[in-house]
Amino acid sequence: MPDPLERRDEEADALAFAVDEARRYLADIDEAPVLASRDQRFGGRLPEDGDGALVALRELVAGSDVATRSSGPRFFHFVTGGTTPAALAADWLTSLLDQNAFSAVSSPLGAQLEDVAVRWLLDLFELPENWGGVLTSGATMANFVGLACGRRWWAQEHGVDVDERGFAGLPAVPVFSTPYLHASARKALGMVGVGRESPTIVDADDLERALAALDGAPAIVIANAGDVNTGDFDPIARMADLAEAHRAWLHVDGAFGLFARLTPEASELAEGIERADSVIADGHKWLNVPYDCGFAFVRDSGLLKEPFRLTAAYLPSDETPSPEASRRARSLAVWATLRAYGRKGYRAMVERHLELARRLGRRVEDEPELELLAPVRLNIVCFRHRPTGMDAEELDAHNLALGEDVLEDGRVFFGTTRYNGAVAFRPAIVNWRTTERDVDLIADALLELGTRRLQTR
Protein backbone atom coordinates (compact mmCIF):
# COMPACT_ATOMS: atom_id res chain seq x y z
CA MET A 1 0.00 0.00 0.00
CA PRO A 2 1.54 3.35 -1.04
CA ASP A 3 1.89 6.61 0.87
CA PRO A 4 -1.56 8.00 1.94
CA LEU A 5 -0.95 10.94 -0.38
CA GLU A 6 -1.13 8.58 -3.33
CA ARG A 7 -4.49 7.26 -2.09
CA ARG A 8 -6.15 10.58 -1.39
CA ASP A 9 -8.98 9.63 -3.76
CA GLU A 10 -10.19 7.29 -0.97
CA GLU A 11 -11.26 10.26 1.12
CA ALA A 12 -14.69 10.85 -0.41
CA ASP A 13 -15.57 7.14 -0.37
CA ALA A 14 -14.41 6.81 3.24
CA LEU A 15 -16.59 9.71 4.36
CA ALA A 16 -19.58 8.39 2.40
CA PHE A 17 -19.11 4.99 4.04
CA ALA A 18 -19.07 6.64 7.49
CA VAL A 19 -22.29 8.54 6.72
CA ASP A 20 -24.03 5.35 5.57
CA GLU A 21 -22.93 3.49 8.70
CA ALA A 22 -24.08 6.38 10.90
CA ARG A 23 -27.54 6.24 9.33
CA ARG A 24 -27.68 2.49 9.89
CA TYR A 25 -26.58 2.85 13.50
CA LEU A 26 -29.08 5.59 14.30
CA ALA A 27 -31.97 3.84 12.55
CA ASP A 28 -32.32 1.27 15.34
CA ILE A 29 -30.57 2.93 18.27
CA ASP A 30 -33.82 3.19 20.24
CA GLU A 31 -34.50 -0.56 20.15
CA ALA A 32 -31.16 -2.29 19.71
CA PRO A 33 -29.44 -3.98 22.69
CA VAL A 34 -27.13 -1.65 24.55
CA LEU A 35 -24.40 -4.29 24.34
CA ALA A 36 -24.62 -7.02 21.72
CA SER A 37 -21.35 -8.81 22.44
CA ARG A 38 -18.33 -8.84 24.71
CA ASP A 39 -16.18 -10.94 22.39
CA GLN A 40 -12.65 -9.90 21.46
CA ARG A 41 -12.81 -8.60 17.91
CA PHE A 42 -9.40 -7.08 17.32
CA GLY A 43 -5.79 -8.12 17.73
CA GLY A 44 -2.87 -9.46 15.77
CA ARG A 45 0.35 -7.81 14.71
CA LEU A 46 0.81 -4.49 12.97
CA PRO A 47 0.41 -5.12 9.22
CA GLU A 48 3.47 -4.50 7.11
CA ASP A 49 1.30 -3.41 4.19
CA GLY A 50 -2.06 -1.75 4.71
CA ASP A 51 -5.21 -2.55 2.74
CA GLY A 52 -6.57 0.96 2.36
CA ALA A 53 -9.21 3.08 4.07
CA LEU A 54 -12.35 1.19 3.06
CA VAL A 55 -11.01 -2.22 4.05
CA ALA A 56 -9.96 -0.83 7.45
CA LEU A 57 -13.30 0.91 7.98
CA ARG A 58 -15.33 -2.18 7.05
CA GLU A 59 -13.28 -4.25 9.48
CA LEU A 60 -13.80 -1.63 12.19
CA VAL A 61 -17.57 -1.58 11.65
CA ALA A 62 -17.76 -5.37 11.57
CA GLY A 63 -16.24 -5.47 15.06
CA SER A 64 -18.21 -2.57 16.50
CA ASP A 65 -20.87 -4.78 18.09
CA VAL A 66 -18.60 -4.84 21.15
CA ALA A 67 -19.20 -1.10 21.52
CA THR A 68 -21.82 -0.12 24.08
CA ARG A 69 -24.61 1.99 22.63
CA SER A 70 -23.92 4.62 25.23
CA SER A 71 -25.45 7.23 22.94
CA GLY A 72 -28.77 5.40 23.07
CA PRO A 73 -31.75 5.90 25.39
CA ARG A 74 -31.23 2.82 27.58
CA PHE A 75 -27.66 3.39 28.73
CA PHE A 76 -28.16 4.42 32.38
CA HIS A 77 -24.63 3.71 33.63
CA PHE A 78 -22.08 6.28 34.89
CA VAL A 79 -24.46 9.26 34.40
CA THR A 80 -23.66 9.27 30.69
CA GLY A 81 -25.66 11.46 28.34
CA GLY A 82 -26.16 11.03 24.62
CA THR A 83 -25.34 13.40 21.78
CA THR A 84 -27.93 15.82 20.45
CA PRO A 85 -28.22 16.04 16.65
CA ALA A 86 -26.65 19.51 16.67
CA ALA A 87 -23.75 18.38 18.87
CA LEU A 88 -23.15 15.24 16.81
CA ALA A 89 -22.96 17.11 13.52
CA ALA A 90 -20.79 19.83 15.06
CA ASP A 91 -18.44 17.18 16.44
CA TRP A 92 -18.05 15.71 12.96
CA LEU A 93 -17.15 19.19 11.75
CA THR A 94 -14.69 19.46 14.65
CA SER A 95 -12.82 16.42 13.33
CA LEU A 96 -13.05 17.75 9.79
CA LEU A 97 -11.58 21.15 10.70
CA ASP A 98 -9.10 19.58 13.19
CA GLN A 99 -8.39 22.74 15.17
CA ASN A 100 -5.91 22.98 18.04
CA ALA A 101 -7.85 25.27 20.33
CA PHE A 102 -5.03 26.15 22.72
CA SER A 103 -4.70 29.65 21.25
CA ALA A 104 -6.45 32.13 18.99
CA VAL A 105 -3.34 32.02 16.80
CA SER A 106 -3.74 28.30 16.13
CA SER A 107 -7.55 28.46 15.95
CA PRO A 108 -9.39 31.78 15.86
CA LEU A 109 -12.62 29.83 15.43
CA GLY A 110 -12.02 27.56 18.43
CA ALA A 111 -11.03 30.47 20.67
CA GLN A 112 -14.01 32.61 19.65
CA LEU A 113 -16.53 29.82 20.10
CA GLU A 114 -15.05 28.77 23.44
CA ASP A 115 -15.37 32.30 24.74
CA VAL A 116 -19.01 32.45 23.62
CA ALA A 117 -19.75 28.93 24.88
CA VAL A 118 -18.36 29.73 28.35
CA ARG A 119 -20.45 32.92 28.51
CA TRP A 120 -23.56 31.05 27.41
CA LEU A 121 -22.97 28.28 29.97
CA LEU A 122 -22.57 30.84 32.76
CA ASP A 123 -25.87 32.34 31.62
CA LEU A 124 -27.55 28.92 31.41
CA PHE A 125 -26.53 28.06 34.98
CA GLU A 126 -27.27 31.58 36.27
CA LEU A 127 -23.71 32.14 37.44
CA PRO A 128 -22.12 35.63 37.51
CA GLU A 129 -21.23 36.77 34.01
CA ASN A 130 -17.83 38.15 35.05
CA TRP A 131 -16.47 34.73 36.05
CA GLY A 132 -13.73 33.07 34.00
CA GLY A 133 -14.06 29.63 32.51
CA VAL A 134 -12.52 26.97 30.31
CA LEU A 135 -13.65 23.81 28.53
CA THR A 136 -11.92 20.61 29.64
CA SER A 137 -11.98 16.90 28.82
CA GLY A 138 -14.45 16.15 31.60
CA ALA A 139 -15.22 16.53 35.30
CA THR A 140 -11.86 15.18 36.50
CA MET A 141 -9.89 17.78 34.56
CA ALA A 142 -12.46 20.44 35.45
CA ASN A 143 -11.95 19.59 39.13
CA PHE A 144 -8.22 19.78 38.48
CA VAL A 145 -8.62 23.30 37.06
CA GLY A 146 -10.84 24.53 39.90
CA LEU A 147 -8.67 23.02 42.62
CA ALA A 148 -5.46 24.27 40.98
CA CYS A 149 -6.93 27.77 41.21
CA GLY A 150 -7.91 27.09 44.83
CA ARG A 151 -4.40 25.87 45.60
CA ARG A 152 -2.95 29.02 44.04
CA TRP A 153 -5.29 31.21 46.11
CA TRP A 154 -4.39 29.28 49.28
CA ALA A 155 -0.65 29.71 48.67
CA GLN A 156 -1.10 33.42 47.92
CA GLU A 157 -2.78 33.74 51.32
CA HIS A 158 0.55 32.49 52.69
CA GLY A 159 2.46 34.95 50.49
CA VAL A 160 3.81 32.31 48.09
CA ASP A 161 3.53 31.78 44.32
CA VAL A 162 3.10 28.01 44.46
CA ASP A 163 3.15 27.62 40.68
CA GLU A 164 6.64 29.11 40.51
CA ARG A 165 8.15 27.96 43.80
CA GLY A 166 6.21 24.85 44.73
CA PHE A 167 5.08 23.77 48.20
CA ALA A 168 8.47 23.89 49.92
CA GLY A 169 8.14 25.47 53.37
CA LEU A 170 4.35 25.64 53.28
CA PRO A 171 2.11 23.77 55.72
CA ALA A 172 -0.24 21.03 54.56
CA VAL A 173 -3.33 22.34 52.76
CA PRO A 174 -6.44 21.87 54.94
CA VAL A 175 -9.20 20.36 52.77
CA PHE A 176 -12.70 19.54 53.95
CA SER A 177 -15.58 17.79 52.25
CA THR A 178 -18.58 15.60 53.03
CA PRO A 179 -19.10 11.86 52.49
CA TYR A 180 -20.41 12.75 49.02
CA LEU A 181 -16.88 13.59 47.84
CA HIS A 182 -16.34 12.01 44.42
CA ALA A 183 -13.35 9.95 43.36
CA SER A 184 -12.56 12.42 40.58
CA ALA A 185 -12.11 15.23 43.12
CA ARG A 186 -9.73 13.04 45.14
CA LYS A 187 -7.82 12.28 41.96
CA ALA A 188 -7.61 16.00 41.14
CA LEU A 189 -6.32 16.77 44.64
CA GLY A 190 -3.53 14.29 44.01
CA MET A 191 -2.78 15.84 40.63
CA VAL A 192 -2.43 19.35 42.09
CA GLY A 193 -0.05 18.05 44.76
CA VAL A 194 -2.42 18.47 47.71
CA GLY A 195 -2.92 14.71 48.07
CA ARG A 196 -5.71 12.20 47.56
CA GLU A 197 -5.87 11.57 51.30
CA SER A 198 -5.83 15.23 52.26
CA PRO A 199 -9.62 15.75 52.65
CA THR A 200 -11.05 15.59 56.14
CA ILE A 201 -14.53 14.15 55.73
CA VAL A 202 -17.10 15.91 57.90
CA ASP A 203 -20.82 16.41 57.82
CA ALA A 204 -22.15 19.91 57.36
CA ASP A 205 -22.71 20.31 61.12
CA ASP A 206 -19.06 19.58 61.89
CA LEU A 207 -17.65 21.77 59.13
CA GLU A 208 -18.04 24.98 61.14
CA ARG A 209 -16.08 23.54 64.07
CA ALA A 210 -13.38 22.21 61.75
CA LEU A 211 -12.89 25.58 60.05
CA ALA A 212 -13.01 27.50 63.32
CA ALA A 213 -10.25 25.27 64.68
CA LEU A 214 -7.90 26.62 62.00
CA ASP A 215 -8.00 29.99 63.76
CA GLY A 216 -8.15 32.02 60.55
CA ALA A 217 -5.73 29.95 58.46
CA PRO A 218 -6.91 29.51 54.84
CA ALA A 219 -8.50 26.25 53.72
CA ILE A 220 -10.28 24.58 50.80
CA VAL A 221 -13.85 23.27 51.08
CA ILE A 222 -15.35 20.96 48.45
CA ALA A 223 -19.14 20.92 48.21
CA ASN A 224 -20.93 18.31 46.14
CA ALA A 225 -23.89 19.03 43.89
CA GLY A 226 -25.27 15.63 42.98
CA ASP A 227 -24.18 12.51 44.86
CA VAL A 228 -23.41 9.71 42.38
CA ASN A 229 -25.57 7.17 44.23
CA THR A 230 -28.64 9.25 45.01
CA GLY A 231 -28.42 12.63 43.26
CA ASP A 232 -28.49 14.29 46.68
CA PHE A 233 -26.79 17.63 47.39
CA ASP A 234 -24.69 19.08 50.17
CA PRO A 235 -26.21 22.20 51.85
CA ILE A 236 -24.22 24.46 49.56
CA ALA A 237 -25.64 27.80 50.72
CA ARG A 238 -24.73 26.97 54.31
CA MET A 239 -21.26 25.86 53.25
CA ALA A 240 -20.85 29.14 51.36
CA ASP A 241 -21.68 31.02 54.57
CA LEU A 242 -19.00 29.07 56.43
CA ALA A 243 -16.42 29.53 53.69
CA GLU A 244 -16.96 33.29 53.70
CA ALA A 245 -16.77 33.46 57.49
CA HIS A 246 -13.64 31.30 57.84
CA ARG A 247 -11.35 32.26 54.93
CA ALA A 248 -11.95 29.17 52.81
CA TRP A 249 -12.02 28.58 49.07
CA LEU A 250 -15.35 26.93 48.17
CA HIS A 251 -15.17 24.53 45.23
CA VAL A 252 -18.40 22.93 43.98
CA ASP A 253 -18.28 19.62 42.13
CA GLY A 254 -21.47 19.76 40.08
CA ALA A 255 -20.60 17.18 37.41
CA PHE A 256 -24.30 16.67 36.67
CA GLY A 257 -26.01 18.37 39.61
CA LEU A 258 -25.21 21.85 38.32
CA PHE A 259 -28.03 21.29 35.81
CA ALA A 260 -30.52 21.45 38.70
CA ARG A 261 -30.21 25.22 38.34
CA LEU A 262 -32.05 25.06 35.00
CA THR A 263 -35.49 24.43 36.50
CA PRO A 264 -37.52 25.72 39.44
CA GLU A 265 -38.35 22.07 40.18
CA ALA A 266 -34.80 21.45 41.44
CA SER A 267 -33.06 24.82 41.73
CA GLU A 268 -33.48 24.88 45.50
CA LEU A 269 -31.06 21.95 45.71
CA ALA A 270 -28.39 24.05 43.98
CA GLU A 271 -28.96 27.24 45.93
CA GLY A 272 -25.70 28.96 46.86
CA ILE A 273 -23.56 27.65 43.99
CA GLU A 274 -23.33 31.19 42.64
CA ARG A 275 -21.41 32.10 45.82
CA ALA A 276 -18.64 29.54 45.25
CA ASP A 277 -15.09 30.33 44.15
CA SER A 278 -14.96 27.55 41.56
CA VAL A 279 -17.64 25.35 40.01
CA ILE A 280 -17.39 22.46 37.56
CA ALA A 281 -19.64 20.24 35.47
CA ASP A 282 -19.49 17.66 32.69
CA GLY A 283 -20.64 18.36 29.16
CA HIS A 284 -20.96 14.69 28.20
CA LYS A 285 -23.55 14.21 30.92
CA TRP A 286 -26.66 16.38 30.89
CA LEU A 287 -25.51 18.78 28.17
CA ASN A 288 -25.53 15.77 25.81
CA VAL A 289 -22.41 16.59 23.81
CA PRO A 290 -19.93 13.87 22.76
CA TYR A 291 -17.06 12.62 24.86
CA ASP A 292 -14.91 14.27 25.91
CA CYS A 293 -16.17 17.55 27.37
CA GLY A 294 -16.37 19.34 30.71
CA PHE A 295 -16.18 22.89 31.98
CA ALA A 296 -14.66 24.74 34.91
CA PHE A 297 -15.74 28.19 36.10
CA VAL A 298 -13.72 30.39 38.47
CA ARG A 299 -14.89 33.54 40.22
CA ASP A 300 -11.49 35.24 39.98
CA SER A 301 -10.51 34.72 36.34
CA GLY A 302 -7.02 36.07 37.11
CA LEU A 303 -6.25 32.85 38.98
CA LEU A 304 -6.75 30.72 35.87
CA LYS A 305 -3.72 31.72 33.87
CA GLU A 306 -0.65 31.06 36.05
CA PRO A 307 -1.23 27.39 36.94
CA PHE A 308 -1.33 26.51 33.24
CA ARG A 309 0.98 29.10 31.65
CA LEU A 310 2.90 27.77 28.66
CA THR A 311 5.94 29.76 27.54
CA ALA A 312 8.42 29.30 24.73
CA ALA A 313 9.88 31.59 22.09
CA TYR A 314 7.73 30.07 19.34
CA LEU A 315 4.44 30.07 21.31
CA PRO A 316 1.82 32.82 21.33
CA SER A 317 1.09 34.57 24.61
CA ASP A 318 -2.70 34.24 24.38
CA GLU A 319 -3.00 30.53 25.13
CA THR A 320 -6.22 29.32 26.71
CA PRO A 321 -5.79 28.75 30.47
CA SER A 322 -5.99 24.97 30.31
CA PRO A 323 -3.88 22.03 31.50
CA GLU A 324 -3.84 20.82 27.90
CA ALA A 325 -1.41 22.24 25.36
CA SER A 326 -3.11 20.33 22.55
CA ARG A 327 -6.86 20.81 22.74
CA ARG A 328 -9.67 19.50 20.58
CA ALA A 329 -12.09 22.31 19.71
CA ARG A 330 -14.86 21.11 22.02
CA SER A 331 -16.45 24.52 21.77
CA LEU A 332 -18.00 23.72 18.38
CA ALA A 333 -20.29 21.03 19.78
CA VAL A 334 -21.07 23.04 22.95
CA TRP A 335 -21.89 26.18 20.98
CA ALA A 336 -23.96 24.27 18.41
CA THR A 337 -26.16 22.46 20.91
CA LEU A 338 -26.79 25.62 22.95
CA ARG A 339 -27.55 27.55 19.76
CA ALA A 340 -29.88 24.79 18.53
CA TYR A 341 -32.00 24.23 21.66
CA GLY A 342 -31.45 27.24 23.91
CA ARG A 343 -32.35 27.68 27.55
CA LYS A 344 -35.96 26.54 27.12
CA GLY A 345 -34.97 23.36 25.30
CA TYR A 346 -32.54 22.31 28.00
CA ARG A 347 -34.96 23.22 30.78
CA ALA A 348 -37.65 21.08 29.13
CA MET A 349 -35.27 18.13 28.79
CA VAL A 350 -34.11 18.33 32.41
CA GLU A 351 -37.68 18.57 33.67
CA ARG A 352 -38.70 15.58 31.53
CA HIS A 353 -35.81 13.57 33.00
CA LEU A 354 -36.78 14.52 36.54
CA GLU A 355 -40.28 13.21 35.93
CA LEU A 356 -38.90 10.00 34.42
CA ALA A 357 -36.78 9.46 37.55
CA ARG A 358 -39.81 10.02 39.76
CA ARG A 359 -41.79 7.60 37.58
CA LEU A 360 -39.17 4.89 38.12
CA GLY A 361 -39.07 5.67 41.85
CA ARG A 362 -42.85 5.19 42.09
CA ARG A 363 -42.60 1.92 40.19
CA VAL A 364 -39.91 0.64 42.55
CA GLU A 365 -42.04 1.51 45.57
CA ASP A 366 -45.04 -0.28 44.03
CA GLU A 367 -43.18 -3.54 43.32
CA PRO A 368 -43.01 -5.92 46.33
CA GLU A 369 -39.62 -7.33 45.24
CA LEU A 370 -37.96 -3.95 44.70
CA GLU A 371 -36.76 -1.64 47.46
CA LEU A 372 -36.12 2.09 47.09
CA LEU A 373 -33.05 2.88 49.20
CA ALA A 374 -33.04 6.69 48.98
CA PRO A 375 -35.49 9.43 48.03
CA VAL A 376 -35.42 10.43 44.36
CA ARG A 377 -33.93 13.91 44.61
CA LEU A 378 -32.88 14.51 41.03
CA ASN A 379 -32.24 12.06 38.16
CA ILE A 380 -30.77 8.99 39.92
CA VAL A 381 -32.85 6.17 41.41
CA CYS A 382 -31.08 4.10 44.07
CA PHE A 383 -32.74 0.74 44.70
CA ARG A 384 -32.21 -3.01 44.86
CA HIS A 385 -33.97 -6.30 44.21
CA ARG A 386 -35.18 -7.66 47.52
CA PRO A 387 -36.92 -11.03 47.41
CA THR A 388 -38.15 -12.40 50.71
CA GLY A 389 -36.14 -14.78 52.84
CA MET A 390 -32.64 -13.38 52.30
CA ASP A 391 -30.37 -11.92 54.93
CA ALA A 392 -28.12 -8.90 54.26
CA GLU A 393 -25.17 -10.96 53.00
CA GLU A 394 -27.36 -13.02 50.69
CA LEU A 395 -29.03 -9.87 49.34
CA ASP A 396 -25.67 -8.34 48.51
CA ALA A 397 -24.50 -11.47 46.68
CA HIS A 398 -27.83 -11.76 44.86
CA ASN A 399 -27.79 -8.14 43.66
CA LEU A 400 -24.14 -8.32 42.59
CA ALA A 401 -24.94 -11.36 40.46
CA LEU A 402 -28.08 -9.70 39.17
CA GLY A 403 -26.02 -6.68 38.15
CA GLU A 404 -23.90 -8.94 35.94
CA ASP A 405 -27.09 -10.41 34.49
CA VAL A 406 -28.33 -6.93 33.57
CA LEU A 407 -25.14 -6.09 31.69
CA GLU A 408 -25.07 -9.47 29.98
CA ASP A 409 -28.74 -9.19 29.00
CA GLY A 410 -28.06 -5.84 27.33
CA ARG A 411 -31.60 -4.51 26.95
CA VAL A 412 -30.81 -1.83 29.51
CA PHE A 413 -27.44 -0.96 30.97
CA PHE A 414 -26.73 0.08 34.55
CA GLY A 415 -24.33 -1.11 37.22
CA THR A 416 -24.10 -1.75 40.92
CA THR A 417 -22.79 0.41 43.73
CA ARG A 418 -22.70 0.39 47.51
CA TYR A 419 -25.14 2.59 49.40
CA ASN A 420 -25.04 2.58 53.20
CA GLY A 421 -23.08 -0.64 52.92
CA ALA A 422 -25.66 -2.44 50.76
CA VAL A 423 -25.23 -3.45 47.12
CA ALA A 424 -27.61 -1.35 45.04
CA PHE A 425 -28.41 -0.17 41.52
CA ARG A 426 -28.18 3.48 40.49
CA PRO A 427 -29.54 4.08 36.98
CA ALA A 428 -29.16 7.72 35.95
CA ILE A 429 -31.43 9.43 33.44
CA VAL A 430 -29.60 12.05 31.36
CA ASN A 431 -29.94 11.01 27.70
CA TRP A 432 -32.05 13.28 25.50
CA ARG A 433 -33.54 10.22 23.73
CA THR A 434 -34.85 8.49 26.87
CA THR A 435 -38.62 8.04 27.11
CA GLU A 436 -41.09 6.47 29.53
CA ARG A 437 -40.83 3.16 27.67
CA ASP A 438 -37.07 3.07 28.19
CA VAL A 439 -37.35 3.84 31.91
CA ASP A 440 -40.12 1.26 32.40
CA LEU A 441 -37.82 -1.38 30.96
CA ILE A 442 -35.40 -0.88 33.88
CA ALA A 443 -37.85 -2.41 36.35
CA ASP A 444 -39.32 -4.88 33.83
CA ALA A 445 -35.92 -6.34 32.93
CA LEU A 446 -34.66 -6.44 36.50
CA LEU A 447 -37.76 -8.24 37.78
CA GLU A 448 -37.58 -10.75 34.94
CA LEU A 449 -33.90 -11.43 35.47
CA GLY A 450 -34.36 -11.57 39.24
CA THR A 451 -37.09 -14.20 38.90
CA ARG A 452 -34.92 -16.23 36.54
CA ARG A 453 -31.98 -16.11 38.95
CA LEU A 454 -34.15 -17.17 41.89
CA GLN A 455 -35.51 -20.11 39.89
CA THR A 456 -31.99 -21.37 39.18
CA ARG A 457 -30.60 -21.04 42.71
Secondary structure as GFF3:
##gff-version 3
##sequence-region A 1 457
A	DSSP	three_ten_helix	4	7	.	.	.	ID=ss1
A	DSSP	alpha_helix	10	27	.	.	.	ID=ss2
A	DSSP	alpha_helix	53	62	.	.	.	ID=ss3
A	DSSP	three_ten_helix	64	66	.	.	.	ID=ss4
A	DSSP	alpha_helix	85	97	.	.	.	ID=ss5
A	DSSP	alpha_helix	108	124	.	.	.	ID=ss6
A	DSSP	beta_strand	132	136	.	.	.	ID=ss7
A	DSSP	alpha_helix	139	157	.	.	.	ID=ss8
A	DSSP	alpha_helix	162	165	.	.	.	ID=ss9
A	DSSP	beta_strand	175	177	.	.	.	ID=ss10
A	DSSP	alpha_helix	183	191	.	.	.	ID=ss11
A	DSSP	beta_strand	199	201	.	.	.	ID=ss12
A	DSSP	alpha_helix	204	212	.	.	.	ID=ss13
A	DSSP	beta_strand	219	224	.	.	.	ID=ss14
A	DSSP	alpha_helix	236	245	.	.	.	ID=ss15
A	DSSP	beta_strand	248	253	.	.	.	ID=ss16
A	DSSP	three_ten_helix	257	262	.	.	.	ID=ss17
A	DSSP	three_ten_helix	267	270	.	.	.	ID=ss18
A	DSSP	three_ten_helix	273	275	.	.	.	ID=ss19
A	DSSP	beta_strand	278	282	.	.	.	ID=ss20
A	DSSP	beta_strand	294	298	.	.	.	ID=ss21
A	DSSP	alpha_helix	302	305	.	.	.	ID=ss22
A	DSSP	three_ten_helix	306	308	.	.	.	ID=ss23
A	DSSP	alpha_helix	331	366	.	.	.	ID=ss24
A	DSSP	beta_strand	370	372	.	.	.	ID=ss25
A	DSSP	beta_strand	383	385	.	.	.	ID=ss26
A	DSSP	alpha_helix	392	409	.	.	.	ID=ss27
A	DSSP	beta_strand	416	419	.	.	.	ID=ss28
A	DSSP	beta_strand	422	425	.	.	.	ID=ss29
A	DSSP	alpha_helix	436	455	.	.	.	ID=ss30
###
